[in-house]
């Protein structure tokens, strides 16, 4: 029933235009007030929607007028009911923006004055007659508008974290850096949707027969967010929305996943990936793609011999799992590796606004991007697997599905960035929709030829949603278009994801019960305290002078790796940094639990210890400054590496001694030995840049490899427990950059 109510509200809103607004008498809003718009989740915005951006902290919006090099503000009035928030009053000079797709998951915001545009270096905002790169905005967490094309350079540091901001002291809107010490409320905006610019198009879409489609991706074992005092039931919330769509039968909606299902969360890892096998079986997924992390423990750990997800053996949830795992471009020892098959044909039922039904057939093709370099060597390339993307073969399969397979529409389900795959598909494909994964980003857009692509963010924080619209023609279904394409933020609806009586209709009770069972099974580990930190460990707050090479989180994890290995130096790749540890507002410390350690090291990598000469260390540091080396030897502790223009100009020991400068070694140091710790992923992944291979790959085959027998999470548990016991629970975090983007000055330490 609640799904039907939402459809009615959406249909009513679609009949509105910019000058005639929906009005009603609703609880907690005065009867004489006119409701101009209703708050929409950021992920629900569609191209063509008209919105007012409201800074909730200041209760104002952007004016059509400038304030110097920024934009002036206009007051707004909002009101709340028990179920929604509405806009009741705005000033006549308020900017009403039309949402447009800028490609790649970015959006344009255009009002009567032009495109909302940032200055190239931030701290400026204006309306441009023609869109520029700085007119393209990315929505983050459903409330922050980030501009990826704005950057500011100060000395050797470049800052790129600029978002739309309301500056209270000056009473204007601008762009500024949303860094760790910034007030997040100044950057948080709500979107109040006034109606679509083309209501007739929405009405026409509503007259079609539609089939809802949901996609999750990169869930990484996350049933719930357990970082707070009480669980936030993310997957139970998503499952509830799917059940709403399937109210009259499982054939009334499609549910797919883009891969990387199990590996990542502490409960999933400790319970041998059983929690998500149970959850996906309960939720009735139609198919899943094969992600790179499905190989982390060996492919047999994730996929049964019949090409379906592993059967579930979790106590109380045992049973056969018949969900197909799809991939069309994976090979084993040169031969096609067939799991659930290249494709799947789904028989579904589309429904029109009058409740009339129409049988439809949907083809789903599985696809993997070339993610070989994102998998530990011995689990993938070393085991004989390879990926051979072939767009022509993909197009032939799609054409066959629609001509010979009787499919009315074809969906490509890929573990790869959705926008890139959609562009690669080209102009002459029978594919009607591309669903992606792997990047952990919300993407929703169209290629120039109009092919829709969608991709949800990771860890259950969002899902992708659209409806496939069909017309009835000559007694059969004819695909019309993709409608209501969007990514829906779940974390933005966190208040609805907590287990309370008021949220009973928002959460799938079966998934809530499963989540509670799983959390109870690992509760002792989740609660076990190791020690505490007194400063935040953050992945994306770059330390000064590092040239975006050093963070507190990276330093901490690299230090732990070095200690596990018994090494002097530790490296960590940026992809190995999976979690932040911020201090709560008003707190001067944060407890670190055993669960936190497993979240920090979720992939069961072994730690390799190498004994190298300092000359060989220079080779590793030189490789680290190349494009691909940057992604593997990303952050480091143990020595200071001064670099400029992609070249190492000095190496300084932890004691402050400069042993290498501008091509010259200090006497006796070139052949000295030093120990270096890295994960086995870093040591065995050969990404060649500028003709330079990863030197650790060659060294791993020699006597330079001293040890490789400790699993990272268990080693981290041991070294941090020992540190806490020696220091009254205190765990130190190094906040000094060790990649330093400038020339070395004599006597520095």
N, C-alpha and C positions, 0 to 999 in steps of 0.2 A: 504493500500500500504506500509506503513512504517513497518508493521509487516513482510511483505514479504521480504522487503529489509534487515531487521535484520536477517531473516532466510538465505538469500543468503550470507551475510557476515559471518555468523556462519559456513555455509557449506564450504566456501572458507578457513576459518581459520582451519577447521578440516582436510583439505587436506595437511596442512603444517606439517613438522616434525621439530625436534630440529635444524637441520643444514640447512634446506632450508626454508627461511622465505618469507612471503608475502611482495612484494614491489609494490609501486605505486607512481604516481605523484599526490599529493593532495594539495589543497589550503592551504597556510601558511606553507607548508613544501617544502624545496628546492627540485627541481626535481632530483638532483643527490643523494639524501639521500635514503637509504633503510629503509623501515619500518619493524622493527624486531618483534614488538608486539603492540597490542592495549590495552589500559587500560581497565580492567574489574572491575565492582563493586564487592566488597568483597563477597556479597551474591550470586554472579553468579558462584563462583568457584565450580568445581566438582572434585571428586576423579579422579586422572589421569591427571588433568591439569598440565601443566608446566608453572611456573610463575617466574618472577623476582620481588623481593620486593624492591621498590624504596622509599627512604626517600625524599619526595618532598622538604622539607626545605633545605636539603643539596645537593640534586640532586646526590645521590650516592646509592650504594647497597652493600650487604654483599659480602665479598671476600671468596674464598675457603681457604684463609690463615688465620692463627691465629695472634692475636696481644696480646701476653701474654696469659692471661686467657680470652680474649675476641676475637672478630673476626674483622679483618681489613676491610677497606672500599675500594670500587672501584667506580670510577666516571661513570656516565651514562649521556646520552643526550636524552632529551624528546622534543617533539614539539606538537603543538596544531593546530587543525582545528576548524572551528565553531561548530563542532558536536562531536569531539572526541579528545583524547590525545593519542599520540603514542610514542613508544620507538624507537630511531633511532641508538643508539650506546651504547655498553657496553664493558667494558674491558674483556680481555680473561680469567681473573681469577675470573670473577663474578660467584656467585652461582646461578644456575638455579634449582629451587625446584620443585619436583613432589608432588602434594597434595595427601594426603591419609587420609581416615577416621580413627579416633581413637575412635569412638563411643561416644555417649552422646553429640553430637554436637561439638566435638573436632576434631582437624586435626593434622596430621603429616606433616612435611615439610622436604623432603629428597632430598639431592643432591648427587653428586658423592663421596663426602667425608663422608656422613652419615646423620643422623637425626639432625636437628637443635634442640639443647638442652640447657636449662638454668642450671646454678648451682642451687643447692637446696635452697640457701639463696639469690639468685639474685646477680647482679653485676658480672656476669660471663656468658660466652656463648661459646659453642663448638659444634663439630659434633661428635655424638655418633654412634658407629658401630651398636648397638642394641638400640631400643627405650626404654626409661624410662618414668615414669610419667611426668618428666620435659620436655619430648619431645612432649607433647600434648598441643596444643595451641587452644585458643578460640578466635574467631573473634568478636570484639565489635564495634558497630557503623560503620561497614564496613571498618575500617581503623586501629584499634588498635588490636595488638596481645597480649592477656592476657594469662598468664600461671597460672592456678588455683592451681598448685602443688608446687609453689614457696612460701616460707614464711621466715620471718626473725624475730627473737625474741630479743628484747632489754629490759633487766630488766623484768618487768611484762607484756610488750606489745608485741603483735605479729602482724606483718604487712603482708598483703596478696594481695597487689594491684600491682604486678609486671608485667610489659609489656616489649616487645621488644623496645629498645631505641637506638637512635644514640647519642653518647656522643661527642659533637662538640670539646670540649677542648682537648680530647685525640684522636680524629679522629678514633673511633672504635665503634662497636656495642656491646651492652650488654643488660641486663635486669635491670630495675630499677622501683621504685614506682611511678606510675602516680597519684600523690596526688594533692590536691587542688592548691598547690603553684607551681606545675611543669609546664614547658612549653609544651603544648600539641603537638606542631609541632615536637618535638623530638621523639614523640611516633607514629606519623601518617605516615602510609605507603600506597602507591598505589600498586596495583597488575597488572602487565603487563603479559598477557597470551600469551605464545608462541605457544600453540597448545596441543592437547591431546596426551598422550603417546601411545594411541592405535587408530589411525585415522580410521582403518578398522572397528572398533566397531561402531564408530560414523556414518560411511557411511552405515553400515548395519541397524543401528537404523533409519537413514533417509529414508531407503527403506520401512520401516513399515508404517502402518496406525497409526497415532497418534492423541490423544485427549488431549488438554491442560486442566490442572486442577489448579485452584487457591484456596488458603485458606487464610483468615484473621482470627485473633483470639484476644480476649481481647482488642477490640477496645475502650471500656470504654467511649463511647459517643464522640469520637474524630473525628470530620469532618476535622478539620484543627488545626495546631499548631499556637496558637495566642500569644505565649510568646514574639515574636519579634515585630518590628515596623509594619510589614505587615503579613497577614496570609500566611501560607504555606499549600497549599491545598492537604493534604495527601490522603484523600479518593478519591478525584477527579482524582488524579494521578493513583491510583490503578484501579479505574473504567475505565479509558481510556485504560489501558493495557488489561483488560477483554474485552472491546468492540472491540479492535483490533482483539483478538482471535475469537470473535463472528461476525466478519465482514460479514460472509455469513450465519448467522443464530444463534439463541441462542443454538441450539443443537450442536454447534461446540466447546463448552467448558463447563467445570463444575466450578461453583463458590460456595464455602462452607465457613462456619464460625464456629470456635471452641468454641464459647460462651463468656459470659461477654461482651455483646454488648453495653449496654446503660449506666450503672452507672459509673460516674467518672468525666466527664467534666462539667464545669459550664453551658454551653448552654444546654446540654442534661438534666441535673438535673433540671434546672429552667423551661424548657419547657416540663416537664413530660415525658421524654424519647421519644418524638415525632421525633426529628431530625434523629435518626438512623432508626426508623421505616420507615420514608420517603426515606432515602438514600438506605436502603436495598431493598425496593420495586422498586425504580428506577433502581438499579443495577441488579435486577433479580436474587437474590440468589436462588440456587436450594434447599438448606437446611441449617439449623444452629443447632449446639449442644446446650444443656442446661447448662449454666455456673452457678457457685454458686451465682454470683451477680445478676442473674435474680430473685432471691428470696428477694432481699434487701427491696423491697416495697410490698412484697407479690407476689406470683407467678401469680396471676390474672392480675397484672400490666404489665407483660411481655408477657404472653401467653394467647391467646383466648381459649374459651371452646372447639373449634374444633382442638386444637393442632397446631395452626399456630401462627406466630408472631402477635402482636396486630395490629388491623387496624389503619391506620394513620388518625389523626385528625388535623394535623398541617395545619394552614390556607394556602390555595393555593395548598395543596398536599394531600387532603383528599382522602381516598379510601381504598378498602379492601386489606388486606395483606394476601396472600396465601402461604407464605413461611413456610414449615413444620419445627417444632421444634422436634428434634430427641433425644431420650434417651431410653435405653433398660433395665436399671438396677435401676430405681427409683420406690419406693413403697410409698403408702399412706395408713396408718393404716394397714399395712401388706399385702395390695393388690397391684398388679401392677398398677402403675400410668401411664396411656397412654396419651401422648400428640400427637405429629404427628405420633407416632408409634415407634416401635423398629427400623424400617428400612424404606428405600425408594428405589424404583427402578427407575432409570433415563434412558430414551431412548435418546441416543446421536448419533452423527455421527463422526467417525474418518476419517482422510484424509491423503493420501500419498503425496509424493513429486510431483507427476504428477497431483494432484488435484482430483484423483479418491476417491470416498467415500465408507465407509463401516459402516452399522448400527451396533451399539454396545449397550449393556445394562450394566449399572453400578449399583451395589448394594451399598448403603450407610447405615451403621449401626451407630446409636447414642450410646454414652457411656459416663458415668460420673465416674470419680474417686471418692473415698470416701471423698468428700469435706465437709462433714457435719460440721466439726470443723471450717470451713471457712465461716460459715453463722450464723447470729444472731439466737440464740436459738429459740425465739418465732416465727421466720419466717420459720423455717425448722423442727428441731426435736420436738419443742414444738407444731408445727402444725400437727404432725403425719407423717412427711416425713422421709424416710430413704433410703440409697443407699446400695444395696447388689450386689457387683461385682461378676459375675459368669463367669469365663473364658470358662468353658465347654459349657454353654448355648450360649455364644457368638460364639464359634466355630461352634456349631450346626446351628446357624442362618446363618453364612457365608456359610456353606456347603449347606444348603437348598437353599440359594439364587442362588448358581451356578448350583446346580443339578435340582432343581424344579422351581426356579424363572427365569431360562433362562439367568442369568447374566454372562457376559463374564469376569468381574473383580469385586472385592469387596473392598470397602474402609471403614476403621473404623474411624469415626469422634468422637474424645474423648476430653472432657474437663479435661485433665490430661497430665502430662509430656509424650510426644510422645515416647521418648526412653524407659521409664519404661514400658509403655503399650506394645510396640513392643516386648520387651523381655518377658513380661508375656504371650503374645499370644502363644509363644512356637514354636515348630518345625512342628507341624502337622495341621496347620490352612489353610483354603482357603482364608484368608485375604491377599490381595496383597499390601496394602499400609495403613500405620497408620498416621493419622493427629491429632496433639495434640494442647493443649492450657494450660492456667492456670499459667504457670511458668514465662511468660513474657520474654522468652528467644528465640533466634533463634537457632533451632536445625535442623540439616540435616545429616542423617547418615543411616547406615545399621546394622542390627544385624548380628551375625556370620553366620546365615543361609541365609542372603541376603535380609531380609525384610526391605524395605525402610521406614523410618519415617521422618516426617517434622513437624515443628512448627515455626510459625513466632513470632517475638517480638510484644510488646503491643502498644496500642495507635496509630495504623495506621503507625507505624514507619517501618514496613516491611510486606511483604506477602510471603507465601510459593508458590512455583511453581514447577510443574513437568509435564511430558507428559506420558500418558498411551499408550504404543505401542502394536499394535495388528498385527497379520499376517492373511492373507486370506487363509483359508484352507477348502477344501471341501464345498465351497460356503458360509462359515460362518466365524465369527471372532474368533480368538484364542489369548488370552492374551499372550504377549511375555515378557514384562518387564516394569519397571518404568525407564524412561530416563529423563535427564536434571533436576534431583531433586536438589532443591536449595532453600534458602531463599534469597529474594531480598530486600535490604535496600532501603527504600523510603527516609529516612532522608539524606542518602548519596547523593541523587539526589535532594536535597532541592531547588537548583537553578532552576530546571525544574518545581517545584511545586508552583511557584509564578505566579500570574495572570499578564502576559505580552503578547503582541502580538506574540513574538517569541515562547512562550510556548503554543500557542493555540492548537497545535496538541498533546500536552503532557497531557492535562487536559480534563476531561469529562465536557462539558459546562453545562449539566443539574445538575451535582453535584456541580459545582462551583456556579451556580445560587442558589441552595438550601443552600449551605454554607453561601453565602452572606445574604440570607433571614434570616437564623438562627442567624448569628452574629449581624445583624441589630436589630433583636428583643430583644437582650440582651445587646446592645451596651452601654446603660446607666450604667448598672451594671459593664460591663467589664472596663469602663473608670473611675468609681467612685474611687477616691483615699482615702485611710484610713490613711496612714502615711508612714514612711520610715525606713529602717534598714541601718546600717553602716557597717555591716559585713555579710558574706555569711552564709546562713543556708543550710547545706549540709547533706544528709542522710548517705553517705558512707565514709566520711572523719572522722575517729574515733579520739576522743580526747585522748591525751596522758594519759597513766596509767589506762585507763578504761577497758582494756582487750577486746576491740571491743564491748563495751557496751554503749558508750555515743557518741553522735554527736551533733553538733550545731542545726540541724533540730529537732532531738529528744528532746533536752532540751527545745527548743522554744515551740514545740507542747505540751509537757507534762506540761509546765508552763501555757499555755493557758487553758488546761483541768482543772488544779488545780484551776485557777481563775474562770472558768465557774462554777465549783462545789462549790466555796467558801471554798476550802480545803487548807490544809497545804502542801500536797504532791500530785503530779500528776504522773501517769504512762501512757505510750503510747506503744502499740505493734508495732514492726517493720513493720508489714503489713499495719498499719495505716499511715505510712509515705509515702506519694504518690508523693511528688514534692520537688524539690530543688529550692532554691532562691539564686543563685550565683550573686555576683557583676560583672557587665560588666567590661571588661579590661579597666583600666584607670579611672574607676569611684570609688568614695568613698562612694556612697550611692545607694540604690535601692528603688524605690517607691513600696509600697504595695497597691494593689487595692482590691476592694471587690471581684473581680473575683479570685484573689490569695487566699483569705480566703476560698472561696467555693472549690477551687482546693485542698487546704490543708485538708479540711474536706468534702470529696465528698459523704459520705455514709449515711448521715442523722442519725448518731448514737445519742442516748440520752446519756447524761453524768450522771453517777451515783456518788453520794457522800456517802461515808461510814464513820461512826464514830467508830473507833477501839481503843483498848488499844495498847500501845507500844509493848506488848507481841504478840498481834495479828499481828501488823505490822512486827515483826520479822518472824512470820510464813509466811507472804506474801513474804518477801525478801528471805527467805529460799527456798520457792517454785520457786521464780524467777531465782534461780541459777540451777534448774534442766533443762533437755533438753527441755521439752515442756514449762516450765515456762519461759524460756529464750525467747520464741517466743511471749508470751503474756504480761509479765511484763518486756518488753525489755529495756526501757529507762525511766529515772525518774529524778525528781527534788524535792527539799523540805528537804531532809536529805542526808547525805553521808553514803553510805553502803560500808564498806571495806570488801573485800572478798578474800579468797585464797582457792584453791583446792575445789571449789564448796561449800564453807562454809562461812557464815557470821562471821567475827571476830570482827566487831565493827560497831555501829550505832552512828553517830555524828549529832547533831542538826544543823539547819541553823546558829545558834549563835556560833557554834564551841564547844559545850559541848558533850563529849563522854558519852552517857547514857547507853551503853551496850558494854562490852568488854569480849571476850573469855568466854562466858557463864555466866557472872556476870552482874547484873543490878545495876545501880546507885540507891541509896535508893530513893524510892518514884516514880520512873519512870515506873516501870513495868505495873502498872494499870492505869497510866495516859491516857487520851484520846487524840486522834489526828484524823484529818479528811483527808480522802484520796479520790481523784477523779480519775475515770477510765471511759472508754466508756462502753456502755452496751454490746458490743461485748466481751470485755475483762472480764466483770463481769459475763457473762452467758455461756462462752465457757469452758467446762470442759475437759482439756487435762491432763491426768494423767501421771506423770513421777515418776519413782522410787517409786511407790506406793503412791505418794502424789497427791491428786486432787487439782484443783484450789480452794483455800479457799474462793474466792469471790463468787463462785457459791452458797455455803452454806450460806454465810453471806447475800446474796441478798434475802433470804427467812426469814430474821430476822429483828428485830428493828435496827440493825446496819446500814441498808440502810436508809439514812436520806432523800434523794431526788433523783428523776430520771425523771425530767420533762422538761429539756432543751435540745433542739437539738443542736448538737455540732457546726454546721456552724453558726447558729443564735447567739449562746452564744459567739462564737469567734468574730463575728462581733461587738457585744456589748462591750466585754472587751477590744478589741484592739482599737476601736473607743474612748473609755474612756481614755485609756493610751495615745493615740496620742493627744487628746485634752489637757491632763494634762502636756504633755512634748513637746509642740510645734511640734507635728508630729512624734517625735522620738519613735521608738519601740525597746525595749531592747532585746537582745538575750544573754542568759547565755552560756558562753563558758567554764565553769568549769565542769569536770566530777563529777558525783554523785554516779555512781558505780565506785569504785576504787579498782583495782586488785592488792592489796598488803596489808601488815599488817599496822595497825594504829600506828602512833608514837605520844607519849604524846605531847600535846600542839599544834597539827596541827589545821589549820583552812582552 
